[in-house]
Amino acid sequence: MSEAPIGVFDSGVGGLTVLRALLKELPHEEFIYLGDTARLPYGTKSPATVARYAATAAAALAARGLKCLVVACNTASASSLPAMRERLGEVPIVGVIEPGAEAACEASASGRIAVIATEGTVNGGAYQKAILRRRSDARILAIATQLFVALAEEGLVSGPIALAVARHYPAVRYLASDGAERFARVGSRFLARPIAASDVEVIDL
């Protein structure tokens, strides 16, 4: 296997959850992480702007001789992979939308899936489309939770402030409800886990 590093890109520090999983699965690989904290959040920006930022970041990573690039940013994965592939040429690029949809479909027995993500990811419909390609019977609740971005970037993923913000959103209240605990699943790497019912599986992306 090539000794070149694997690049991991996100709009901030949230993608460190993806990097952590990669380190666990591929302990002998070398990784380079780029978090574009200077221009976050990506979720409120236009697809064209996100594509430009993402392609620039991808090129900066590729200059280090990558064997592969993992796009840990949901928003960039949803809208910017073509621009990034055009910039990087033959370097393989892997986003998180398709693996995330696959994991959600496999985890949900009933097909009732909650998607908690940024405004750009939810409005673009990438997760919804990817889930429905795999499960045409899926019932999807998707809601933009932009306030989670700021909390995640500040490391406030637990405690009273995080819980108060989480309960602000209907989808998160739905996850904590008596009915949802029997069937709801969520794809997010933000803050659903602290208040989700104990038997609701939270898929971090």
C-alpha positions as CSV (number, residue, x, y, z in Angstrom):
1,M,0.0,0.0,0.0
2,S,1.2,3.5,-0.8
3,E,2.9,5.4,2.1
4,A,1.2,8.6,1.0
5,P,-1.1,10.1,3.6
6,I,-4.9,10.1,3.6
7,G,-6.4,13.6,3.7
8,V,-9.4,14.4,5.9
9,F,-11.3,17.7,5.2
10,D,-14.0,19.5,7.2
11,S,-15.3,23.0,7.5
12,G,-14.2,23.0,11.2
13,V,-13.4,20.6,14.0
14,G,-16.5,18.4,13.8
15,G,-14.8,16.2,11.3
16,L,-12.4,15.0,14.0
17,T,-15.1,12.4,14.8
18,V,-14.5,11.0,11.3
19,L,-10.8,11.1,11.7
20,R,-11.1,9.3,15.1
21,A,-13.0,6.5,13.4
22,L,-10.5,6.3,10.6
23,L,-7.6,6.1,13.0
24,K,-9.3,3.2,14.8
25,E,-10.0,1.3,11.5
26,L,-6.7,2.1,9.8
27,P,-4.1,2.5,12.6
28,H,-1.1,2.1,10.4
29,E,-2.1,4.9,8.0
30,E,-0.9,8.5,8.1
31,F,-3.5,11.2,8.1
32,I,-3.5,14.9,7.4
33,Y,-6.5,16.9,8.7
34,L,-7.7,20.3,7.4
35,G,-10.4,22.1,9.2
36,D,-11.4,25.4,7.5
37,T,-12.3,27.2,10.7
38,A,-11.5,30.6,9.0
39,R,-14.6,30.3,6.8
40,L,-17.0,28.2,8.8
41,P,-19.9,27.6,8.9
42,Y,-20.4,26.1,5.4
43,G,-24.0,25.2,6.1
44,T,-25.4,28.7,5.6
45,K,-23.4,29.5,2.4
46,S,-24.5,29.0,-1.2
47,P,-23.5,25.8,-3.0
48,A,-21.3,27.7,-5.3
49,T,-19.4,29.3,-2.4
50,V,-19.1,26.0,-0.6
51,A,-17.8,24.4,-3.8
52,R,-15.1,27.1,-4.2
53,Y,-14.0,26.8,-0.6
54,A,-14.0,23.0,-0.7
55,A,-12.0,22.8,-3.9
56,T,-9.4,25.2,-2.6
57,A,-9.0,23.2,0.6
58,A,-8.8,19.9,-1.3
59,A,-6.1,21.4,-3.5
60,A,-4.1,22.5,-0.4
61,L,-4.3,18.9,1.0
62,A,-3.5,17.3,-2.4
63,A,-0.3,19.3,-2.6
64,R,1.0,17.1,0.2
65,G,0.7,14.0,-2.0
66,L,-2.4,12.3,-0.9
67,K,-3.4,8.8,-1.7
68,C,-7.1,9.6,-0.9
69,L,-9.2,12.4,0.4
70,V,-12.1,11.9,2.8
71,V,-14.6,14.8,2.9
72,A,-15.9,14.7,6.5
73,C,-18.1,17.8,5.9
74,N,-21.7,17.0,5.2
75,T,-22.4,20.2,3.4
76,A,-19.3,19.9,1.1
77,S,-20.1,16.2,0.5
78,A,-23.6,17.1,-0.6
79,S,-22.7,19.9,-3.0
80,S,-19.0,20.0,-3.8
81,L,-17.6,16.6,-4.7
82,P,-17.6,17.3,-8.5
83,A,-15.7,20.5,-8.0
84,M,-13.2,18.8,-5.8
85,R,-12.7,15.9,-8.1
86,E,-12.1,18.3,-11.0
87,R,-9.4,20.0,-9.0
88,L,-7.8,16.8,-7.7
89,G,-7.9,14.8,-10.9
90,E,-7.1,11.1,-10.2
91,V,-7.0,11.3,-6.4
92,P,-9.9,9.3,-5.0
93,I,-12.4,11.3,-3.0
94,V,-14.9,9.8,-0.5
95,G,-17.8,11.8,1.0
96,V,-19.9,11.0,4.0
97,I,-23.4,11.2,2.5
98,E,-23.6,7.7,0.9
99,P,-21.9,5.8,3.8
100,G,-24.1,7.8,6.3
101,A,-27.3,6.9,4.4
102,E,-26.3,3.3,4.2
103,A,-25.6,3.1,8.0
104,A,-28.9,4.8,8.8
105,C,-30.9,2.4,6.6
106,E,-29.1,-0.6,8.1
107,A,-29.7,0.6,11.6
108,S,-33.4,1.3,11.3
109,A,-35.8,-1.7,11.4
110,S,-38.9,0.4,10.7
111,G,-37.4,2.8,8.1
112,R,-38.2,5.9,10.2
113,I,-35.1,8.0,10.1
114,A,-34.3,11.5,11.5
115,V,-31.6,13.5,9.8
116,I,-30.2,16.4,11.8
117,A,-27.7,18.5,9.8
118,T,-26.8,22.0,8.6
119,E,-29.2,24.2,6.6
120,G,-27.2,23.6,3.4
121,T,-27.2,19.8,3.8
122,V,-30.9,19.6,4.7
123,N,-32.1,22.0,2.0
124,G,-30.0,20.2,-0.6
125,G,-31.8,16.9,0.1
126,A,-28.7,14.8,-0.4
127,Y,-29.3,12.5,2.6
128,Q,-33.0,12.2,1.9
129,K,-32.3,11.1,-1.7
130,A,-29.5,8.7,-0.7
131,I,-31.7,7.1,1.9
132,L,-34.7,6.8,-0.4
133,R,-32.4,5.1,-3.1
134,R,-31.8,2.4,-0.5
135,R,-35.2,2.3,1.1
136,S,-38.1,3.6,-0.9
137,D,-40.4,3.0,2.1
138,A,-38.3,5.2,4.4
139,R,-40.0,7.9,6.4
140,I,-37.6,10.7,6.9
141,L,-37.7,13.7,9.2
142,A,-35.0,16.2,8.2
143,I,-34.4,19.4,10.0
144,A,-31.7,22.1,9.9
145,T,-30.0,22.6,13.3
146,Q,-27.6,25.4,12.6
147,L,-27.2,26.4,16.2
148,F,-25.5,23.0,16.8
149,V,-22.6,24.0,14.6
150,A,-21.5,26.8,16.9
151,L,-21.9,24.6,20.0
152,A,-19.9,21.7,18.4
153,E,-17.1,24.0,17.3
154,E,-16.9,25.4,20.8
155,G,-16.8,21.9,22.3
156,L,-20.2,22.5,24.1
157,V,-21.7,19.1,23.3
158,S,-23.1,18.3,26.8
159,G,-24.4,20.2,29.7
160,P,-27.3,22.6,30.2
161,I,-26.5,24.9,27.3
162,A,-26.3,22.1,24.8
163,L,-29.5,20.5,26.1
164,A,-31.4,23.8,26.0
165,V,-30.4,24.3,22.4
166,A,-31.1,20.7,21.4
167,R,-34.6,20.9,22.8
168,H,-35.2,24.1,20.7
169,Y,-35.5,21.9,17.6
170,P,-38.6,19.8,17.0
171,A,-36.6,16.9,15.5
172,V,-34.5,16.6,18.6
173,R,-37.6,16.7,20.8
174,Y,-39.0,14.0,18.6
175,L,-36.0,11.8,19.2
176,A,-36.5,12.1,22.9
177,S,-40.2,11.4,22.8
178,D,-41.8,8.2,24.0
179,G,-42.9,7.2,20.5
180,A,-39.6,8.0,18.8
181,E,-37.6,5.9,21.1
182,R,-39.0,2.8,19.3
183,F,-38.1,3.8,15.8
184,A,-36.2,7.0,15.2
185,R,-32.6,7.1,13.9
186,V,-30.5,10.2,13.4
187,G,-27.6,11.0,11.1
188,S,-25.5,13.8,12.7
189,R,-22.3,14.5,14.4
190,F,-23.6,17.3,16.4
191,L,-25.6,17.1,19.7
192,A,-28.5,14.6,19.4
193,R,-26.9,11.9,21.6
194,P,-27.2,13.6,25.0
195,I,-31.0,13.7,24.9
196,A,-32.0,10.8,22.6
197,A,-33.8,8.0,24.2
198,S,-31.5,5.1,25.3
199,D,-32.5,2.8,22.5
200,V,-32.3,5.4,19.7
201,E,-29.2,4.7,17.7
202,V,-27.3,7.9,16.9
203,I,-25.1,7.6,13.8
204,D,-22.2,10.2,14.0
205,L,-21.0,11.6,10.7
